[in-house]
């Protein structure tokens, strides 16, 4: 059996949102708000609000929206994005966080490999650029995704500073 060049999942199934950092929570909340706006007749807050509050909306909004539209159109199964009030993370939410994390770390081969197991081959090349742009916009705005699989050696889980205070002021 051929070996997979894809990085292994770094989040456990149904990972609690309470274990996530600010950048991760921002992206999960944005995904959930965006998906809620896709439901007919549902009124919800503007999904762009977190990006606007963090000052990254100019670049993050178009990249995020393009990536989400590709995913919705191309993935031939229901996406595991949870409802707004769910305290656990869905499988596709976790995969999106991992994707943005590896792109922020400059690990483009890992990002491409993640996309190939997630998207059909025809959609994968379309998703690379918006995923990279989203990762870049978040990083430039100070929203850095942790590289979870390489953080196990860190002495404390809160070793990285983040800009969470920007979102709650």
Buried (B, 14 or more C-beta within 10 A) or exposed (E): EEEEEBBEBBBEEEBEBEEBBBBBBBBBBBBBBBBBEEEEEEEEEEBBBBBEBBBBBEBBBBBBBBBBBBBEEBBEEEBEBBEEEBEBBBBBBBBBBBBBBBBBBEBEEBBBBBBBEBBEEEBBEBBBEBBBBBBBBBBEBBBBBBBBBEEEEEEEEEEBEBBBEBBEE
